[in-house]
């Protein structure tokens, strides 16, 4: 991995588009998270519970990656 003194800044025009995409992805993931939560409030058989658990785990991982992207963008752009 490159030394932080060697990292280059993301051009502002690209940073704005990436920021917009990160925001839109976060909104879409929030819908899936909330839907998964609501599915957890209804009666399900064991198989359905396992599928819901996989859905919940996957969307949480995606939300974490989205957060990492946001952090990376913040550290590689000029404010």
C-alpha positions in Angstrom: 0.0 0.0 0.0 1.2 3.5 -0.8 2.5 5.8 1.9 -0.1 8.5 2.7 2.4 11.2 1.6 2.3 9.6 -1.9 -1.5 9.4 -2.3 -3.0 11.7 -4.8 -6.2 13.6 -4.4 -9.3 12.6 -6.3 -10.3 15.4 -8.7 -13.2 17.4 -7.4 -15.5 16.6 -10.4 -15.0 12.9 -9.8 -15.4 13.2 -6.1 -18.8 14.9 -6.5 -20.0 12.1 -8.7 -18.6 9.4 -6.3 -20.2 11.2 -3.4 -23.6 11.2 -5.1 -23.3 7.5 -5.9 -22.3 6.7 -2.3 -25.3 8.6 -1.1 -27.7 6.9 -3.5 -26.3 3.5 -2.7 -26.7 4.2 1.1 -30.4 5.1 0.5 -31.0 1.9 -1.4 -29.3 -0.2 1.3 -31.3 1.5 4.0 -34.5 0.4 2.2 -33.2 -3.2 2.1 -32.2 -3.0 5.8 -35.5 -1.7 6.9 -37.4 -4.4 4.8 -35.3 -7.1 6.3 -36.0 -5.7 9.8 -39.8 -5.7 9.0 -39.6 -9.3 7.7 -38.2 -10.2 11.1 -41.4 -9.1 12.8 -43.6 -11.7 11.0 -44.0 -15.4 11.5 -41.6 -17.4 9.3 -40.6 -21.0 9.1 -36.9 -21.9 9.8 -36.0 -21.9 6.1 -37.4 -18.4 5.6 -35.6 -17.2 8.8 -32.3 -18.5 7.4 -32.8 -16.7 4.1 -33.7 -13.5 5.9 -30.6 -13.8 8.0 -28.5 -14.2 4.8 -30.2 -11.1 3.4 -29.5 -9.1 6.5 -25.9 -10.1 6.7 -25.3 -9.3 3.1 -26.8 -5.9 3.2 -24.9 -5.0 6.4 -21.7 -6.0 4.7 -22.6 -3.8 1.7 -23.4 -0.9 4.0 -20.0 -1.3 5.6 -18.3 -1.3 2.2 -20.3 1.9 1.4 -19.1 3.5 4.6 -15.5 2.5 3.8 -15.9 4.1 0.3 -17.2 7.3 1.9 -14.2 7.4 4.4 -11.8 6.7 1.5 -13.3 9.5 -0.5 -13.1 11.9 2.4 -9.5 11.1 3.0 -8.6 11.6 -0.7 -10.3 14.8 -1.5 -9.7 18.4 -0.6 -12.5 19.9 1.4 
